[in-house]
Amino acid sequence: MRLKEFLSVRGIDFVSVNVLEDPAGLAELQRLGVRSVPVLSRGTRFVFGQSTKQIVDFLGLDEKSGPQLSTDELAARVDRFMAAALELIPLMPHDRLDTHVPGRPRSYRTLGFHLFRVVDAFLGANHGIPLVQAMFREEPAPEADAATLVAYGEQVRRRFADWWAGGDTSPVKTLDTYYGPQSLHELMERTTWHCGQHVRQYMMLLEKEGVGHGHPLAAADFANLPMPQNVWDG
C-alpha cells in the first residue's frame, strides 16, 4: 500500500510534497539528510514509507502490523504472479513495447523487466547483497523483445524456486535494505505485492491495447496483501 493511501484510509492529516516539482520539498529532504522517498516526517524525525510496521510504530498507532500471510503462502503467491507475467508478456505487440505506462516515464518493456527485477533483488538480499533503490531503476536492453523478457523471468522464477526449496528461508532472518533492516518475512511480503501490482498493471495495459488475455489473476490472488487500491497512482 502506498504511503499516501495508508494515511488517507486512516483519516490521518498530512501534507504531501512532490520533491520533483517543489524546490521547498527537496530542500526539506536535504535538511533531514534523506536520499530516498517516500518519507514521512515530523519535525526532525522521519521514517521511510516502505514498511507498514515502521510507519505504525512512528505514528504510535494502536493497530496490528506485519504480514498477514505466512512465508509459505507468500512464496506460492509470488510464484503465481511470475507465472501470470510469463503468460501475459508475450501477448503485448512488439511495436507497443516503447509505449509509456500511465503517469510515468516507464515503458511497457521496462515494466515487464521490472516486475521480475523486484524478485531478483529480493533474492540478492537473501544472499548478502544490500537492497538499494538503484536496483529498481535498472532498465532492460533497449532492443529487448518479449522473448528476452520471458527468458529473464523464467530464470528468476527458477532461482526463486531453488532458493525456497533449499535456502535459508527463516522468517526472522534480517536483511539489509535502503530503508533499514527488515525481516525476511516483511521484505518477502513487500516483494510479493510489489510484483503482483505490476502484473495487475500489465493485464490492464493489454486491455488498453485491445489485446485479449485469459485473466490469469483474480481478486483472490491479491487477498491479505497490502495492495494499493488503484492499479495506477492517482
N, C-alpha and C positions, 0 to 999 in steps of 0.2 A: 504494500500500500504506500502511495506517495505521502510525503510529509504533510503537504497542504491538506490532502484528503483526510489523513489521520487526525489533524487538529480540527478540521471543519465538522466531521461527523460527531465529535465530542463537544461541540459548541465552545471551543476554546478561542478566545480573541487573539489575533496575531496580525502582524503587518508583513506582507510578502514583498520581497525586493528581488527584482531581476538584475543580477550583478552585471549581466552583459549590456544592459540598457541604462542602468542607473549608476553614474560615477560615485555617488554617495554610498551606494550599497557595496561597491567594490572597495571603497576606502574603509568601510566598516569591517569587511573581511580582513583587510590588511592590518587594521588596528588589532583585531583579535589574533592575528597570526595564523589564519586559516587558509588552506590552499585548495580546498575542495568543497563542493556543495552537493546536496543541500545541508544546511546548518541551521540549528535552532539556537538562538542566543537570548540571554538575559543579562544585561549589564556586561560584565567582563567574562561571564561564564558561557560556555556553549557546549553543544553536543552535536555530533553528526547525525543526519537524518536517515541512516540506513538500517539501524537496529531499533525495532519496536521496544525491546526491553530497555535500551539506553534512554529512549525518549520518555517512557513511562517513569523510569527512575528519576530522570532530570526534572520532570514536571511534578513529581511527587503524587502521581495518580494512584488511586486505590483500585487497581484492576490487575487481573492476571495477564502476564505477558509471556512470550515464548511460543515455540511451535506447538500446534495442536496435533500434528501428525507425527508418528514415530519415524525414525530414520528408515526403517523398512518400508513404510508407506511412501516416504519421500523418494526413496530410490526407485520404487515402482512408478511413481508419477513422472519423475524426470525422464525415465526410460520411455514412458508413453509419449511424453512431449517430443522427445527426439525422434521417435518412430513416426509420429504425425508429421513432423517437419520434413523427414525424408520422403514422405508420400506427397507432400504439398509442393516443395520447391521445384521439382521437375515440371510442374504444371504451368509455371509462370513463363509466358512468351519471352524469348531471349531479348527481343527488341524493347522490352519494358524494364530490364534489369537496372538501367541507369536512372529510371524514374525515382523521384524522391517521395518518401512516405509523407503523410500529412503533418505539417507543422514543424519539420526539422530537416536539416540538410543531411539526410541519411538515405542512400539508395536502397532499392529492393535487394540488390546484390549484397550490400553491406548488412542489411537486416538478416538475410539468410545465413551469412557468415557469423554474425554477432550472436545469434541465439545459441549456436554451438560453442562459440568462444567463451560464453558465460560459464558453461560446464567445464570447458578445458581449463579455465583459470581456477575453478574450484579444485580440480584435480591437482593442479600445480601447487595450490596452497597446502594440500594434503601431503605433498612431497617436499615441503620446506621452502617453497617459492612464495615470498610475501605477496599478497593480493594488493595490487596498486591500480589506480584508476586508469592508467595508460593502457592496461590490458583490454579495457572495454572500448578504447578508441581505435584499436587496431583495425585495419582495412584489409579486405581480400585483394588479390591482384586485380588490376583494372579490367583485364580480359577474362576474368573467371566466369565460366558459364555454370549452368545448373549442375552439370555432371561434376565439375570441380567442387562445388559447394557440397554436393551429396557425398563425394568421396571423403571430404574433410569431416562431415557429420558422421559418417559411418565409422571413421577412425576414432572420433571422440566417444561415440556410443560404445564401441568395443572396449576402449580403455576404461570407461566408467564401469562397465560390467566386470572387467577383470579386477579393478580396484575394489569394487563392492564384494566380490567373491573371495578375495584373498588379502585385502589390505587392512590397515589399521582404521577401523570404522567406529571406534568408540565415540558415542555421542558427546562425551565430555572432553574429548581431545581439544586442545586450544590451538587455534590457527591465527596467523598473523595477517591482519588486513589494514588497509589505509585508514579505517575508522576505528582502530583499536583491536585488541584481542577478542576473538569470537569463538564460541564453542563450535565444534563440527556440526552439531545439531542445528544451531542458529544459522550458520552460513549455508548449510545444506537446504534449509527452508527457503532462504533468500534466493539461492541459485535455482531452486525448483520453480518458484513462482515467476522469477525473472525470465527464465527460459520459456515457461508456459505463456506468459503475457505476450512475448514476441511471436510465438506460434499462433496465438489467438489473432494477433495483428496480421500475420501472413494469410490466414484464412480470409480476413476481410479484404486484404489487398487483391487477392484472386477474384473475389466477388466484384470488387470495384472495377477490375479489368474485364469483367464479363466471362470469367473462367469458372466453370462448374467444378466442384470437388465433392468428395464423399463425406465431408464434415467429420473428420476423424476424432475431433474433440467436442465434448458437450459440457454443460454446466457442472455435471457431477465430477468431471475431471479436475475442476478448479475448487471444489468444495474444501473447506477448512484450510485454505491457503489465504494469506493476506493480500489478495489480488486487488489492484486498482479497480475502482468501479467502472471507469471508462476504458475503452480499448485504446484511445489516443488521449494524450494530455490536452486538457482544456475542452 
